[in-house]
């Protein structure tokens, strides 16, 4: 006899998943979104520094390329 507290396991063939899998998936999605927000803030900061510090243009372009690469991996 199954306990009422047990989460039902639904067949994955039907497109349904149990609550734990849904929670893990949502947590991973939320974490990716948070990381993208952090990277976008870094990107904006680097872009503003590019305008205010033209002597560091090459280093800032490299930082911007790295940030853009990280954002692309999250998408």
N, C-alpha and C positions, 0 to 999 in steps of 0.2 A: 504494500500500500504506500503510495507516494505521499510525502509530506506536503502540506499546503504552502510551506515556505520554499520549497524547491522551485527553481525557475524551470519552466518547461523548455525542453529542447525541441526546436522545430526543425524540420528537414531543410537543409540549405537549398535543395533543389527547387523548392517553392519560392525562393527569394526572401525567405524570412531567416532571421538570426536571433539567437537568444539575447537577453537583455545585457549580459556582460560584454558580448562582442560589440553590440551597438554602443555601449558606454565607452569601450576602448577606442572604437572608431571615431566617436565624437571627440574624445580627449585628444587623439592624434591630430584631428582636423583643427581643433582649437589651438593646439600648440604650434602647428604650422602657420596659422593666421597670426599668432602672436610674434613668431619669428619674422614673418614678412613685415609686420608693422615696425619692428625694431630695425630691420634692414632698410626699410624705406626712410625711417628717420635718419639713419646713418647716411644714406644716399643724399638726402636733402642737406645735411650738414656739410658733406664733402662738396656738393655743388656750390654752396654759399662760400666755402673757403676758396674754391677755384677762382671765384670772382674777386675776392678780397686779398688773395695771396698769389699773384701770378707767378712769382718766383718758384713756387712749389708745384707748378702745373703738372709736371710729369709724374710726380709721386701721387698727387691727388687723382690723376687719370687712372693710375694703376689701382688705387684704392677703389675708385668707382667701378672699374672693370671687375674687381673681385666681388664687390657687393652685388653687382648686376648678375654675376654668375651664381652667387648663392641664392638670389631671388629666383632665378630661372630653375634651379634645382628644386625649390619648394613648390613650384607650379607644376 
